[in-house]
Amino acid sequence: MAGFDMNALFQQAQALQEQMKKAQENLGRKEVTGTAGGGLVIVTANGRGEILKVQIDKQAVDARDVPMLEDLVLAAINAALRAAQEAAAAEAGPMAQLQNLIPGMMK
């Protein structure tokens, strides 16, 4: 029966941490958008879920209908955040599953 190689396990853990760090850096550079109102409101976020930019088409601005504009901005932000979460899940892939197996390792 072969002995348990703790050093090899430690090296694998370090390699996995490096992969996660690289994936997080890639997510920081990835930009996703969410739109609402047929493109009247566009929100850009990065893969970490940080909002980078909000664009509002002039046609969407009507002083008498501010609640509609607020709803459009909210919808576009939520769409951008969903896209950021999807990008994060795609980037992390199987590494995220390993993080769940070894709690505290990827903090």
N, C-alpha and C positions, 0 to 999 in steps of 0.2 A: 504494500500500500504506500503510495507516494505521500510525502509530507506536505503539509499546508505551507505555501510560500507567502508569508505575510508581506515581504518586500515587493513581490510581483503585484499583489493586491493594492498596495500603496501606490505603486507606479501607475496602475490602471486608474485609480481614483484621481491622481494628479492629472493624467491625460484627459479624463472626463471633465474635470474642472476647467482645463484649458479650452476644451471644445465648447463648453457652456459659456465661457467668457467671450470667446470669439463669436458665438451665436448672438450674444447680447450686444456686442459691438456692431454686428451686422444689422441687427434690428434697429439700433439707434440711427443708422444711415438710411434704412428703408423708409420710404414715404408712401402713405396710402391716403385715399380721399373718400369722403362721404358726401353725397349730394342730397338735396331735397328741393321740392318744388320744380322739378324738371330742370335742375341746374341753376335755379335762382340763388341758391345758397350752396357754397362748396366749402368744406372743411378739410384741411390737410393735417394729418397726424403722422408721427413716426411709429415705428414698430414697438416702441415702449409705451405707447398710449399717450404721449404728450402731444397736445394740440399745437401745431406750428403756425397755422394760418387760417383765417376765416375770410372768405370772399362773398360779398353780397352784391348781386346784380342790381343796378339802379331801378329796374322794373319792380323789384321786390319792396322798395322803400315807399311806403304810403303812410303818412303821419296818422291817418284815420284808422289804419289797420296794423298797429304795432303788435297786438297779440298774435296775428298770423305770422308776422316776421319772426317773433320769438319762437313760435312752434317750428318754423322751418329751420332756424338755427339749431334748436335742440335736436331735431330729427337728423340734420346733417352731422352734428357732433356725434350722436349715437352711432350713425352709420360708419363714420371714420374710426371710432373706437372699436366697433365690431371687426372692421377690416384689420386694424392693428392687432387685435387678439388672434385673428386667423393667421396673420403673418407670423406672429410669435409662435403659435402652435406648429406651423409648418417649418419654421426655422429650428425649433428645438427638437422636433420629431421624437425619435426613440430615447434621446437623452433625458427628456422630461419624465419618461416612465422610470428610468433608473433613479432619478432624484427621489421619486416616491418610495423606492425600495430601500434607499439609504438616507433616512431622515437626517437633516442638519448638514449634510455633506456639501450642498451647493449654496450656501448662504453667502 
